[in-house]
């Protein structure tokens, strides 16, 4: 009877450990080995029989566990220690780790990979600001704010618009217990317009209920729901909340295996879980839905890039010859054809400001392109932008790379201590001393181009696909001083837009008046105010 009770208790303890920890039941994962070891050791101790010797003064062991149990415990210890060292240690498998990222293609110019973008499509809201805006809209509804909290925001394109999206989560056990059908929706914050904040609570007139989530309990907790529905033997990572083009909420989870013993995590597909019904769909990478932006977890890609750069000459490279390392971590950016990429700079080991190149990794396929060109790291660009307005004490957001008129450019927001956006900044990636700041994105662009031209880096309109030149007559012209720089806005006959330029473009702009005949060149875009790339006043006959 005693033996039966011990076994029954052991089974209960085992179930509890599995239910709470959700270990992957597969070779190469430590969790299953640790739990089995805990159970074996527990059984070892309860199997010991203690008694008192004949003198009645000394405690002694009267019964011992079987040798088979001791042998089994030894096997588990070997599984958790010796085997990982042999099959996983970098010193033995440096070449495999270095190749985990796959084939790294060489790119010519990073500006050719990152698509040109109009001013109203530039990301000006970062994750921290999105959270503040999301908290504000939830706080405007006291009944809702007392029941839920915001989950993690993830960046995603929905119907070709860029949004930060986060689910509403239960704020505690009792809140979940009283509302087991789920929380009422999610928050969408436009990444390009901080005034565009939505609390989405219905789809096609039907109320949303996020039942399966990280802050739920028992079978409604998203990881446990997946685990006990056929995926206990599958590695799961990067639980990301995304919505499809119709706004339906899903959890997207990367599935992975291990290629190098107990390490070498490599994504092999995704699970798409309906956040309302719990329905699970398993896709290979090639067959994943097109609305899913990220399949490759940032953590996996970051580790593989660091291994690729650090182990370039093998493990025994103590002089750090040709070693590379990533800079500030990974940033999700969008390039040609709306493809999303993990972006980072690469520096030589020991360098902190100058990047030797930049990497774009396709967030779906993991195709990797290395652009071997010098430039500023994200940290150096932030410091340069903050130095431009150091008297204000603003802090720069994480830089996002863009193609601005053929110039690879970091774009940042400058925020006060409260996390609110006060100004904007642009820093040339190839030279972080070229900085433009402004109170609006248009003003920042004009300032940036002026500084870029002033340093001798003439903006090359041929880099831009759509370029136009016109000859016309000035209708109106007016100067405006921003941040100590003078800009001249003017309109012409037979063209609807407003043009802007400075004396850095041409010394003839400040002395031009209404009625003068001019010839200007500019890049065609969707903006109301267009920066001119060249200006020639045909009425002025200046001597060379």
VEXROZA-475724 format. One record per residue (C-alpha): x, y, z; residue in one letter. Coordinates in nm, 3 decimals. Layout:
N
X Y Z A;
...
***
This chain:
544
0.000 0.000 0.000 X;
0.283 0.235 0.090 X;
0.446 0.170 -0.247 X;
0.119 0.243 -0.427 X;
0.080 0.577 -0.247 X;
0.437 0.673 -0.335 X;
0.386 0.594 -0.700 X;
0.052 0.778 -0.704 X;
0.208 1.086 -0.547 X;
0.500 1.067 -0.791 X;
0.258 1.059 -1.087 X;
0.071 1.358 -0.948 X;
0.395 1.551 -0.897 X;
0.508 1.461 -1.249 X;
0.180 1.580 -1.399 X;
0.204 1.906 -1.201 X;
0.561 1.972 -1.318 X;
0.470 1.903 -1.680 X;
0.151 2.111 -1.660 X;
0.326 2.414 -1.513 X;
0.657 2.404 -1.701 X;
0.548 2.264 -2.041 X;
0.884 2.100 -2.128 X;
0.948 2.003 -2.488 X;
0.948 1.624 -2.503 X;
1.226 1.585 -2.755 X;
1.600 1.526 -2.770 X;
1.807 1.841 -2.735 X;
1.581 2.016 -2.484 X;
1.687 2.042 -2.121 X;
1.340 2.081 -1.969 X;
1.230 1.719 -1.999 X;
1.561 1.594 -1.854 X;
1.544 1.830 -1.556 X;
1.189 1.725 -1.467 X;
1.269 1.354 -1.497 X;
1.577 1.409 -1.277 X;
1.369 1.589 -1.013 X;
1.117 1.304 -1.009 X;
1.391 1.040 -0.989 X;
1.566 1.216 -0.702 X;
1.237 1.262 -0.520 X;
1.161 0.892 -0.556 X;
1.515 0.813 -0.441 X;
1.467 0.999 -0.113 X;
1.119 0.867 -0.036 X;
1.247 0.513 -0.107 X;
1.502 0.537 0.168 X;
1.390 0.347 0.477 X;
1.508 0.498 0.806 X;
1.510 0.327 1.145 X;
1.673 0.320 1.490 X;
1.955 0.081 1.572 X;
1.944 -0.166 1.865 X;
2.082 0.090 2.106 X;
1.790 0.321 2.026 X;
2.024 0.619 1.982 X;
2.142 0.608 1.621 X;
1.936 0.662 1.303 X;
2.026 0.421 1.027 X;
1.915 0.341 0.670 X;
1.730 0.011 0.667 X;
1.631 0.000 0.299 X;
1.795 0.144 -0.010 X;
1.663 0.223 -0.357 X;
1.732 -0.026 -0.632 X;
2.053 -0.008 -0.830 X;
1.842 0.040 -1.141 X;
1.717 0.375 -1.001 X;
2.072 0.489 -0.931 X;
2.175 0.383 -1.280 X;
1.878 0.573 -1.427 X;
1.972 0.889 -1.234 X;
2.326 0.855 -1.367 X;
2.197 0.835 -1.724 X;
1.991 1.153 -1.677 X;
2.294 1.338 -1.536 X;
2.498 1.230 -1.839 X;
2.215 1.352 -2.067 X;
2.214 1.693 -1.898 X;
2.589 1.745 -1.872 X;
2.823 1.524 -2.073 X;
2.619 1.490 -2.392 X;
2.555 1.867 -2.425 X;
2.926 1.938 -2.388 X;
3.017 1.690 -2.662 X;
2.734 1.774 -2.904 X;
2.690 2.145 -2.838 X;
3.007 2.320 -2.718 X;
3.124 2.588 -2.960 X;
3.484 2.472 -2.933 X;
3.388 2.146 -3.106 X;
3.132 2.283 -3.354 X;
3.251 2.632 -3.448 X;
3.204 2.574 -3.822 X;
2.843 2.459 -3.778 X;
2.755 2.763 -3.568 X;
2.919 2.997 -3.819 X;
2.703 2.856 -4.098 X;
2.372 2.854 -3.911 X;
2.260 3.183 -4.070 X;
2.288 3.021 -4.413 X;
2.440 3.172 -4.725 X;
2.512 3.543 -4.683 X;
2.480 3.731 -5.011 X;
2.682 4.045 -5.085 X;
2.487 4.361 -5.168 X;
2.612 4.670 -5.350 X;
2.417 4.959 -5.200 X;
2.176 4.931 -4.911 X;
1.971 5.218 -5.058 X;
1.880 4.986 -5.347 X;
1.729 4.733 -5.106 X;
1.532 4.976 -4.893 X;
1.259 5.129 -5.104 X;
1.222 5.509 -5.136 X;
0.942 5.635 -4.912 X;
0.721 5.942 -4.892 X;
0.718 6.160 -4.581 X;
0.378 6.041 -4.459 X;
0.496 5.677 -4.459 X;
0.797 5.725 -4.231 X;
0.772 5.558 -3.891 X;
0.752 5.828 -3.623 X;
0.595 5.623 -3.342 X;
0.820 5.376 -3.164 X;
0.718 5.092 -2.931 X;
0.745 5.300 -2.612 X;
0.531 5.580 -2.750 X;
0.280 5.328 -2.885 X;
0.245 5.188 -2.533 X;
0.186 5.537 -2.387 X;
-0.080 5.610 -2.650 X;
-0.241 5.269 -2.595 X;
-0.251 5.322 -2.218 X;
-0.415 5.659 -2.276 X;
-0.701 5.520 -2.485 X;
-0.764 5.238 -2.236 X;
-0.753 5.485 -1.947 X;
-1.024 5.691 -2.116 X;
-1.263 5.402 -2.041 X;
-1.243 5.344 -1.661 X;
-1.455 5.029 -1.668 X;
-1.218 4.873 -1.921 X;
-0.896 5.001 -1.766 X;
-0.971 4.832 -1.435 X;
-1.010 4.491 -1.600 X;
-0.735 4.465 -1.860 X;
-0.378 4.563 -1.938 X;
-0.186 4.605 -2.262 X;
0.021 4.320 -2.400 X;
0.342 4.362 -2.598 X;
0.320 4.578 -2.909 X;
0.449 4.431 -3.235 X;
0.494 4.621 -3.562 X;
0.294 4.498 -3.861 X;
0.161 4.614 -4.197 X;
-0.218 4.592 -4.231 X;
-0.364 4.684 -4.570 X;
-0.033 4.851 -4.659 X;
-0.041 5.072 -4.347 X;
0.210 5.032 -4.065 X;
0.070 4.973 -3.715 X;
0.180 4.881 -3.366 X;
-0.067 4.619 -3.242 X;
-0.115 4.483 -2.890 X;
-0.385 4.261 -2.738 X;
-0.585 4.347 -2.427 X;
-0.484 4.099 -2.156 X;
-0.637 3.999 -1.824 X;
-0.483 4.203 -1.542 X;
-0.500 3.920 -1.286 X;
-0.637 3.579 -1.193 X;
-0.970 3.703 -1.060 X;
-1.022 3.927 -1.363 X;
-0.974 3.618 -1.581 X;
-1.199 3.406 -1.356 X;
-1.484 3.657 -1.394 X;
-1.432 3.695 -1.768 X;
-1.326 3.356 -1.903 X;
-1.469 3.421 -2.249 X;
-1.184 3.666 -2.314 X;
-1.078 4.029 -2.319 X;
-1.261 4.271 -2.552 X;
-1.020 4.328 -2.839 X;
-0.687 4.493 -2.913 X;
-0.523 4.831 -2.969 X;
-0.383 4.957 -3.300 X;
-0.150 5.257 -3.302 X;
-0.040 5.396 -3.637 X;
0.338 5.392 -3.665 X;
0.324 5.694 -3.897 X;
0.065 5.912 -3.721 X;
0.052 5.936 -3.342 X;
-0.303 6.072 -3.359 X;
-0.430 5.752 -3.517 X;
-0.503 5.527 -3.218 X;
-0.779 5.265 -3.234 X;
-0.938 5.042 -2.975 X;
-1.073 4.756 -3.188 X;
-1.355 4.574 -3.009 X;
-1.569 4.447 -3.298 X;
-1.511 4.288 -3.639 X;
-1.799 4.306 -3.887 X;
-2.032 4.400 -3.604 X;
-1.936 4.100 -3.389 X;
-1.767 4.160 -3.051 X;
-1.406 4.047 -3.016 X;
-1.304 3.816 -2.734 X;
-0.932 3.736 -2.695 X;
-0.980 3.411 -2.503 X;
-0.642 3.250 -2.568 X;
-0.363 3.469 -2.435 X;
-0.056 3.474 -2.213 X;
-0.245 3.620 -1.913 X;
-0.516 3.352 -1.914 X;
-0.504 3.043 -1.695 X;
-0.536 2.667 -1.730 X;
-0.636 2.558 -2.081 X;
-0.690 2.917 -2.202 X;
-0.325 3.011 -2.155 X;
-0.194 3.023 -2.513 X;
0.123 2.814 -2.465 X;
-0.055 2.547 -2.261 X;
-0.341 2.535 -2.514 X;
-0.093 2.461 -2.794 X;
0.115 2.219 -2.587 X;
-0.177 1.993 -2.497 X;
-0.319 2.001 -2.849 X;
-0.049 1.802 -3.020 X;
0.266 2.015 -2.989 X;
0.434 1.885 -2.672 X;
0.727 1.761 -2.883 X;
0.773 2.084 -3.078 X;
0.998 2.378 -2.991 X;
0.792 2.698 -2.975 X;
0.923 3.056 -2.973 X;
0.832 3.419 -3.038 X;
0.461 3.434 -2.947 X;
0.355 3.737 -3.153 X;
0.009 3.892 -3.172 X;
-0.084 3.978 -3.531 X;
-0.403 4.049 -3.724 X;
-0.495 3.957 -4.081 X;
-0.609 4.207 -4.344 X;
-0.967 4.190 -4.211 X;
-0.855 4.262 -3.854 X;
-0.909 3.911 -3.716 X;
-0.668 3.844 -3.423 X;
-0.417 3.558 -3.421 X;
-0.111 3.441 -3.235 X;
0.183 3.360 -3.464 X;
0.437 3.124 -3.307 X;
0.761 3.002 -3.463 X;
0.825 2.627 -3.450 X;
1.187 2.521 -3.434 X;
1.428 2.234 -3.388 X;
1.792 2.221 -3.277 X;
2.063 2.160 -3.532 X;
2.368 2.141 -3.303 X;
2.302 1.915 -3.008 X;
2.121 2.118 -2.743 X;
2.164 2.444 -2.935 X;
2.149 2.577 -3.289 X;
1.782 2.679 -3.283 X;
1.646 2.691 -3.638 X;
1.293 2.788 -3.742 X;
1.110 2.530 -3.956 X;
0.756 2.671 -3.968 X;
0.487 2.859 -3.778 X;
0.166 2.797 -3.589 X;
-0.120 3.038 -3.651 X;
-0.365 3.025 -3.360 X;
-0.703 3.198 -3.368 X;
-0.702 3.411 -3.052 X;
-1.079 3.374 -3.018 X;
-1.153 3.010 -3.103 X;
-0.814 2.852 -3.035 X;
-0.805 2.683 -3.376 X;
-0.445 2.589 -3.465 X;
-0.298 2.581 -3.817 X;
0.057 2.459 -3.882 X;
0.239 2.602 -4.185 X;
0.578 2.549 -4.340 X;
0.780 2.865 -4.403 X;
0.703 2.857 -4.776 X;
0.327 2.813 -4.725 X;
0.278 3.071 -4.448 X;
-0.004 3.325 -4.498 X;
0.112 3.640 -4.675 X;
-0.018 3.865 -4.397 X;
0.228 3.713 -4.148 X;
0.519 3.959 -4.131 X;
0.764 3.779 -3.906 X;
0.851 3.410 -3.898 X;
1.217 3.420 -3.797 X;
1.249 3.512 -3.424 X;
1.478 3.809 -3.367 X;
1.664 3.620 -3.094 X;
1.753 3.333 -3.329 X;
1.871 3.565 -3.606 X;
2.073 3.777 -3.364 X;
2.255 3.474 -3.225 X;
2.324 3.336 -3.572 X;
2.456 3.669 -3.702 X;
2.688 3.703 -3.403 X;
2.815 3.348 -3.455 X;
2.864 3.416 -3.826 X;
3.075 3.723 -3.749 X;
3.261 3.597 -3.443 X;
3.357 3.252 -3.574 X;
3.463 3.367 -3.920 X;
3.813 3.231 -3.858 X;
3.716 2.951 -3.626 X;
3.709 2.926 -3.248 X;
4.082 2.981 -3.187 X;
4.096 3.344 -3.300 X;
4.209 3.529 -2.989 X;
4.354 3.817 -3.192 X;
3.998 3.893 -3.317 X;
4.113 3.895 -3.679 X;
3.818 3.979 -3.911 X;
3.570 3.931 -3.623 X;
3.238 4.112 -3.654 X;
2.952 4.175 -3.414 X;
2.609 4.331 -3.445 X;
2.550 4.681 -3.310 X;
2.226 4.771 -3.131 X;
2.025 4.455 -3.184 X;
1.770 4.402 -3.461 X;
1.513 4.644 -3.601 X;
1.222 4.538 -3.819 X;
1.215 4.746 -4.139 X;
1.033 4.726 -4.470 X;
1.195 4.722 -4.812 X;
1.096 4.662 -5.173 X;
0.761 4.492 -5.242 X;
0.658 4.546 -4.876 X;
0.897 4.273 -4.763 X;
1.002 4.295 -4.399 X;
1.360 4.254 -4.280 X;
1.562 4.237 -3.961 X;
1.815 4.519 -3.991 X;
2.139 4.573 -3.799 X;
2.481 4.722 -3.842 X;
2.801 4.523 -3.807 X;
3.113 4.652 -3.636 X;
3.460 4.511 -3.590 X;
3.505 4.363 -3.243 X;
3.622 4.650 -3.021 X;
3.463 4.926 -3.232 X;
3.165 5.118 -3.099 X;
3.081 5.401 -3.340 X;
3.177 5.298 -3.692 X;
2.998 5.017 -3.875 X;
3.184 4.820 -4.139 X;
2.860 4.713 -4.302 X;
2.490 4.649 -4.265 X;
2.278 4.337 -4.281 X;
1.920 4.276 -4.392 X;
1.763 3.940 -4.303 X;
1.428 3.847 -4.458 X;
1.195 3.795 -4.161 X;
1.015 3.512 -4.342 X;
1.280 3.318 -4.535 X;
1.597 3.423 -4.345 X;
1.766 3.519 -4.673 X;
2.058 3.737 -4.563 X;
2.231 4.020 -4.748 X;
2.547 4.190 -4.622 X;
2.626 4.540 -4.747 X;
2.996 4.600 -4.691 X;
3.006 4.977 -4.660 X;
3.123 5.195 -4.374 X;
2.880 5.406 -4.180 X;
2.745 5.508 -3.843 X;
2.612 5.264 -3.587 X;
2.266 5.323 -3.447 X;
2.417 5.445 -3.117 X;
2.644 5.693 -3.294 X;
2.349 5.826 -3.496 X;
2.143 5.870 -3.179 X;
2.425 6.056 -3.008 X;
2.470 6.281 -3.311 X;
2.100 6.367 -3.324 X;
2.082 6.434 -2.950 X;
2.391 6.654 -2.975 X;
2.214 6.872 -3.231 X;
1.956 6.972 -2.967 X;
2.161 6.911 -2.654 X;
2.030 7.227 -2.487 X;
1.681 7.074 -2.487 X;
1.785 6.743 -2.336 X;
1.578 6.534 -2.580 X;
1.643 6.162 -2.623 X;
1.651 5.998 -2.966 X;
1.441 5.692 -3.045 X;
1.589 5.380 -3.205 X;
1.701 5.482 -3.557 X;
1.509 5.338 -3.853 X;
1.694 5.320 -4.188 X;
1.525 5.470 -4.493 X;
1.613 5.556 -4.851 X;
1.572 5.934 -4.862 X;
1.623 6.049 -5.222 X;
1.886 5.781 -5.274 X;
2.064 5.860 -4.945 X;
2.074 5.581 -4.681 X;
1.940 5.771 -4.380 X;
1.856 5.703 -4.018 X;
1.527 5.863 -3.912 X;
1.453 5.922 -3.544 X;
1.216 6.105 -3.318 X;
1.347 6.327 -3.038 X;
1.144 6.290 -2.719 X;
1.125 6.470 -2.386 X;
1.147 6.305 -2.044 X;
0.777 6.221 -2.061 X;
0.827 6.016 -2.379 X;
0.642 6.263 -2.604 X;
0.773 6.344 -2.952 X;
0.903 6.701 -2.972 X;
1.120 6.700 -3.284 X;
1.248 6.476 -3.562 X;
1.598 6.399 -3.683 X;
1.767 6.254 -3.992 X;
2.127 6.134 -3.989 X;
2.319 6.013 -4.294 X;
2.421 5.652 -4.239 X;
2.753 5.697 -4.419 X;
2.844 6.009 -4.214 X;
2.680 6.070 -3.877 X;
2.798 6.434 -3.873 X;
2.537 6.510 -4.140 X;
2.228 6.580 -3.929 X;
1.899 6.752 -3.997 X;
1.641 6.831 -3.727 X;
1.302 6.995 -3.739 X;
0.963 7.033 -3.579 X;
0.801 6.839 -3.863 X;
0.921 6.566 -4.093 X;
0.914 6.803 -4.391 X;
1.119 7.063 -4.208 X;
1.363 6.790 -4.102 X;
1.404 6.671 -4.459 X;
1.472 7.022 -4.585 X;
1.728 7.078 -4.311 X;
1.891 6.743 -4.377 X;
1.927 6.804 -4.750 X;
2.075 7.147 -4.686 X;
2.340 7.010 -4.450 X;
2.409 6.721 -4.688 X;
2.472 6.958 -4.979 X;
2.673 7.197 -4.764 X;
2.922 6.922 -4.680 X;
2.984 6.861 -5.048 X;
2.767 6.550 -5.083 X;
2.552 6.675 -5.368 X;
2.216 6.499 -5.378 X;
2.204 6.299 -5.698 X;
1.856 6.315 -5.851 X;
1.945 6.027 -6.084 X;
1.919 5.796 -5.784 X;
1.548 5.865 -5.769 X;
1.327 5.687 -6.018 X;
1.085 5.979 -6.071 X;
1.257 6.310 -6.154 X;
1.118 6.616 -6.327 X;
1.232 6.958 -6.444 X;
1.003 7.248 -6.533 X;
1.039 7.605 -6.651 X;
0.781 7.850 -6.520 X;
0.718 8.184 -6.350 X;
0.709 8.252 -5.975 X;
0.360 8.336 -5.846 X;
0.444 8.371 -5.478 X;
0.761 8.347 -5.268 X;
0.814 8.376 -4.894 X;
1.099 8.300 -4.654 X;
1.070 8.112 -4.326 X;
1.335 8.068 -4.056 X;
1.341 7.732 -3.875 X;
1.609 7.636 -3.624 X;
1.831 7.918 -3.750 X;
1.800 7.813 -4.117 X;
1.620 8.014 -4.385 X;
1.394 7.827 -4.626 X;
1.215 7.980 -4.924 X;
0.869 7.857 -5.021 X;
0.732 7.950 -5.363 X;
0.463 7.859 -5.612 X;
0.476 7.875 -5.990 X;
0.229 7.893 -6.276 X;
0.094 7.569 -6.420 X;
0.207 7.345 -6.130 X;
-0.012 7.284 -5.821 X;
0.249 7.210 -5.552 X;
0.447 7.435 -5.321 X;
0.824 7.424 -5.369 X;
1.087 7.480 -5.102 X;
1.461 7.541 -5.123 X;
1.747 7.721 -4.950 X;
2.058 7.910 -5.043 X;
2.246 7.582 -5.015 X;
2.063 7.471 -5.331 X;
2.120 7.801 -5.513 X;
2.229 8.154 -5.418 X;
1.964 8.282 -5.658 X;
1.667 8.171 -5.444 X;
1.695 8.449 -5.179 X;
1.701 8.724 -5.443 X;
1.419 8.587 -5.659 X;
1.088 8.775 -5.670 X;
0.736 8.728 -5.803 X;
0.735 8.734 -6.185 X;
1.083 8.588 -6.231 X;
1.119 8.309 -6.484 X;
1.286 8.004 -6.331 X;
1.387 7.647 -6.406 X;
1.372 7.394 -6.124 X;
1.435 7.022 -6.087 X;
1.275 6.807 -5.821 X;
1.184 6.454 -5.723 X;
0.823 6.359 -5.791 X;
0.643 6.232 -5.480 X;
0.302 6.252 -5.316 X;
0.389 6.548 -5.094 X;
0.219 6.888 -5.113 X;
0.551 7.061 -5.044 X;
0.834 6.950 -5.274 X;
1.206 7.006 -5.218 X;
1.385 7.137 -5.526 X;
1.715 6.972 -5.617 X;
1.824 7.256 -5.850 X;
1.711 7.616 -5.904 X;
1.799 7.856 -6.186 X;
1.660 8.210 -6.211 X;
1.651 8.283 -6.583 X;
1.609 8.661 -6.525 X;
1.938 8.687 -6.339 X;
2.251 8.716 -6.553 X;
2.526 8.655 -6.302 X;
2.891 8.672 -6.398 X;
3.103 8.363 -6.346 X;
***
